Amino acid sequence: MSIHTTPDERLFQAIGQVDDVLLERLEAQMQAPSRSMNTKSTSWYRKRWGGIAAGLVATTAACILIFNSIGEQLPSMYTASGTVIDSYTSATLPPSSSVSPSVASPQNGIVTLDNDLNKALNEHAGQQVTYFVAIDLYSNGSPLAVNRTEARDEVERLQQADYKVGYAQSWTYQGDMQKVYQTYIAGYFTAEQLQQFTTNPDYGYSLHFVFNGDGSPVSPNSGIFTQPDDPALQQPVK
């Protein structure tokens, strides 16, 4: 039976072998008649070489952690494959009649799913689908702006919890029917992730579908950007 080891494990094993080889050679030299040393000198050299080897191990471990962290950087944008649910339409209302919902203000540590999202979850129960929803953050019952440092930190926490969360863009009408674009926090979730959402006790969460000013749902095909200052968010959605 073959035993497979990771590159990190093989590197540490190699370092350990170097450590042993250095000490064995040093001990052999100290035992040679022409290079005799007293016990005090032997102890000093062993400690010195042992310290060097230990330092080499620590340095290599630090390098491994650094390179691993670089390799695990987030992508600039999330996308979803398969069937993605971005809205819920009842049998009596066409899609154009849908509007962005007015949501309650959840208290800290509480997550709420709006009625349309709950209905969609029931309709697609047991199916392999993904839900594209907005995440409104609240602090002590008050909305938390997307550009606030606290909101950015919370998005990063959710990303580290393996949620596909970031920033998306929608538009609405303002003034003389002028389109205004706005950035909001969004995510791709499975039904299980929505129902077992990991909260931060410092914030409340309202999860819901998002619609543009003409009543059309925001397309999940446009993707979610992992950073709020991504240049693509400065361009109008198509």
N, C-alpha and C positions, 0 to 999 in steps of 0.2 A: 504494500500500500504506500503510495507516494504522499508526502506531506507538502502542501503548498504554503509558502510564506509570502508576505507582502514585501514590496521594495523597502519599506521602512524597517521591517523586522530584519531583512537581510543586511541592511546597512548597520544596524546596531550590533548584529552578530559579528560583522567584520571588524567593527571597532573593538569589540570585546576580545577578538582574536589578536588584534594588534597589541592591545594592552598586555595580554599574556605573553606574547612573543618578546616584547621589550623587557619584561621582568625576568623571563627565563634567560635571555642573553646577558642581562646585567648580573644575574646570580652566577652564571657560568664564569664570567670574567672575574668576579670577586673571589671565586674559589680557585682560580688559576694561581700557581705558585709565584709567577712573575708579576702578578698584579694583586697581591694580597692586600687586604684592607682590614682594619679593626672593626669590631662590632658596631661602634658608634657611627663610623663612616658608612657602613653597609645600611644601617637603619635610615640614615639621612638620605642616601641615594634612592632607596626604595620608596620613601615618602615622596621624594621629589618626582620620580617617574610616575608614581601612582597619581600624584596631583595633576601632572600634565595629561595623563590619560583620561582622568575624570573630567578635566577641563575640555578635552577634545570631545568627549561624549556629550557634555552639556551644550557646547557650541553647535555640534551637529544636530542635536535635538531641536535647538532653537531655529536652525535653518530649515529643518523639516516642517516645523509649525508655520514658519513664514511662507514657505512655498506652497504648503497645503492651503493656507488661507487665501493666497493669491489665486490658486486654482479653483477655489470655491466661490469666487465672486459672482454676484447675481448677474443674470443677463440684463440687457438694457430694456427689454420688453418681454412680457408674457403673452402667449397666445394660447388658444384652446382648440382642440381637435374634437371631432365627433359632433354629437348633437348638443347645441348650447341653447339654453332657455333664457331669453332676455325680456320676456313679458308674459302676462297672462291675460287672455281675452275671453270674456264670458260669451255664452251663446247668443246673448241679446245685444252686445255692443261690438261694433267693428273696431279694428285696431286704431283708427284715426280718432276715436272718441276717448282713448286713454290719455291720461295726464299724469304728471309726476305727483305722487301721493303726498299729502300733508301728514307728517308722522309725529307721534307723541315724543316727548322728551324722556328717554329712559334714564333712570338714576344710575349712579356709579355701580359698576359690576354687573349690570343687567344688559342683556341683548334682546331686542325685539325684532320680529319678522313681520312685515306689513301683510295685510290681508291677501293681496294678489300673490305675494311670494308663498304664503302658506297654501293657497289654492293650487298654485303650480306644483308645489311639493306633493300634494295629495294626488293631483292628476297624473304625475309622472312617477309615482311611488314604485320602487322596484326596477326602474329603468336606468340604464347607464347613460345618464345625461349630466351636463355641467350647467350651473346657474351663473349668469353674469349679473352681478348686483352692485349697488352703491353701498358704501358704509359711511353713515353720518356719525361723527363722534360728538359726545357731550361730556362736559365736565360740570358736575354738580347741577345737572339739569339744563345747562346753557350750551348752545352749539359751539363747537370748536372749529375755528377756521382752518382750512386745509394748509395754509401757509404758516401756521403757527409751529414753533419748534416742538411743542408737545405732540402735535398731530404727526409730524414727521417721525418723531421717536417711536410713536405707537405703530406707525406703518412698518418701521424697521423691525419692531418686536414681532409683529405678525408675520413678516417675511422670514424671520429667523425661526418661527414656529412652523415653517414649511407651508404657509398659505401663499397662494398666488395672488398677492395683493399689491397694488400700486396706484397709479393715477391715470384717469381717463378724461375725456372731454365731451361735453354736450353743448348745445346751443339753445337759446331762447330768443324771443322777440322783445325788443325794448324801444320805447319812443315811437318813431314813425316807421314801425315794422322793420327796424334794423336788427340784424342778427348779432347777438352778443354771445361770445364763447366763454365757457367757464370750465375750470378743472375741478374734479372731485375725486375722492378716494373710491376705488372700485376693486372688485376681486372676482376670480373664477372659483366656484365652490362646488363640491359634491353635496348631495343631500345630507350625508353624514356629517360633513364639516359644518354645514349650516346649523344642524340640530345639536352639535356638540362644540359650538364655537368657543374658543378659549379667550376669556375676557381678562382685562386688566381691572383690578378693583378701583382704579382711579378714574375710569371712564365708563360712560354708557354708550351703547351701540344700537343704531337703527339700521337694519338691512332692508333694502327695497330695490325694485326695478327703477330705471331712470328713463325719462322720455324727453325728446327735444321739443322745441316750441310748437311744432306742427303736430304733436301727438305721436310721432314715430318713436319707437324704442331706439336707444343708442345701440348701434351695431357692435356686437362682441368681436367682429372681425377686425376692428381697428386696433385691437390689442390694448394691453395695460402697460404703461411705462413705470419702471421701478423707481425712478428718481423724479421728484417734482419739478426740477429745473431742466428736464430733457428738452432740447431745442424743438423736438417734434411737437411738444405741447403748445408751443407758441404759434403753430400754424393751424389755420381753421380746419376742422374735420371735414372730410369729403362725404 
